[in-house]
Amino acid sequence: MVIRHCWKAGIFWQGLRHDLSKYAPCEFFVGARYYAGDHSPNENERKEKGYSSAWLHHKGRNKHHFEYWTDYDVVTHVSAPVKMPLRYVVEMFCDRVAASKIYKGKQYTDRSPYDYFAKARNTRAIHPQTSDFLEKLLVMLYEKGERETFAFIRRYMKENKDYES
């Protein structure tokens, strides 16, 4: 489903490479063992172990996860979020929509990805501009629908190399 969304967004080749690290044994076997169907298997591994080894591997190899984009701030010397490149924010959007469709099933609406994002607003370490742009796309999805949102994304990516809040 992510590949289909990436096609609609104009990043098909990127979509073909989406989440290839899930085939690594350290992610694949954890995913099979903790599979639930309505939420990420990483949540189940985390409940059992106190952390998710699969997630730690995954987020470090997949640039469409905002958790990948942290680095040490040169001023504070503390790890801080870094603004994501546009193409990875778009892939993150595609991933969130697909995950919402899969996990919500028949209860999915175009508002579901936004609600999931908004629920964790105060608990995530994401660059403010990245967060604002992703939220803009998620709001557009529930206000205008998939067709118009993906059309906007394709136009935006052709006309812009970067994004602002």
N, C-alpha and C positions, 0 to 999 in steps of 0.2 A: 504494500500500500504506500510506503514511503517513496518507492521508486515512481509510482504513478503520480504522486503529488509533486515530486521533483520534476517530472516531465511537464506537468501543468505550470510549474514555476519557471521553466526554462533552464533548469540545471540537470538535465537528464543524465549526463555522464557522471556527474557528482553523485546522483541518486543511485547509479549502478554500484558505486563503491561504498554506499552507506552501510555502516555497522559491520564491515567485514571482520572486525576483531571478534565478533560473536562466535565465529567458527574456531577460534583458538580454544584448545582444550580447557584452559582455566576459566573461560566464560561459558563455553558450550555445556560442559558437564554440570556446572553450577545451575545454569538455566534449566537443564533437564531435571535435575534433582529437586529444585525448589519451584517448579512451574505451578502456577495457580490459575491462570487464564483471565483473571479480571484485574490483575495488578502485576507489577514487575516481580519476577522471581528474586531480584536483589533484595526486596523488602523482606522476604521470608528468610533469606540467608542472614540478613542484618539482625533480624529478631533472634535467630538462633545463636549467632556468633558474636554479635555486638558490632559487626562491620560486614561489609560485602567485598570479598576479594575479587569477585567478578566485576563489580562496579569500579573498584579502584583501578583495575586493568583497563576497563572500557573507557572511562572518562579521560584517561591519559593518552588515548590513541585516536579519539574521535573528536575532531575540531568543531562539530556542530553542537557539542555540549558546552555550556558556558563555564562549567567547572574546569574544563581544559584550560581556559583563558585566565589563569592567575599567574602572577609573577611577583617577585620582590620589588617593592617600591623603592626607588633610588633615594628618596628622601627619608622615609620612615623605616626602611629595612624590614618591613612587614609584608607578608604576602597579601596582595590586593587584586581585585578583578581588573582585567584589561579589556578594552573595547574590542569586540569581535569583528572580523571582516564581514562585509555584507553577505557574501555568498554562503557563509556558515550560519548566519542568522536566518537566512531563508531556508536552509536545510533544517535548522532547528524548528522553525515554524512547521515545515512539512512533517517532521517527525512527531511533533506534539499533536497535530491534527490526526495523524494516522493512529497514534497510541490512544488518543481519546476515542476514536471510532472502534478500535479493537476492544478496549477495556470497558467502554460503556455499552457496546452492543446496540440493542434496539432503543436504549434510552439516550443515545447520542443525539445532540442537537449542535448546530453551529456555534452555540454559546459554550459548549462543554470544554473545549480547550482553554478558553479565557477563564472560566470558573476555576479550573485546576491551577492555572497560572496565578490568578489573583489570591487563591487560598494560601499560597506560600510566599506571598509578596514580602513579608517582613522577616523571613527566615533564610533567604538565599543571598549569597555573595555574588552579584552580577553587576557589571559596569552599568551605571545609570543610563547612558545612551543606548546601550544594547537592550536593556530592560524596556525602556520607553519605546524603542522601535518595534520590538517584538510585541509589546502590548498594543501598539497601533495596528499591527497586522491582525492580531487576535480580535480586537474590537471591530475592525473592518469585516472580518469573517462573520461575526454574529449579526452585524448590522446590515451587511450587503450581500452575504453569501459567498460561496466558494468561487463561482464563475468570475464575479467582479474582483474578488481579492486576488486570485491568481493572475488575472489580466493586469491588475495594478502592479503586482510583483514583477511580471515580465517587462512591462514598460519601465518601471523604476530601475531595474537592473540594467536596461539598455541605456538609460539616460544618466545614470549615476554610478560612480565607483565606490561611494561611501554613503553613509546616512547620518542624519542628526536626529536629535530627540523629537 
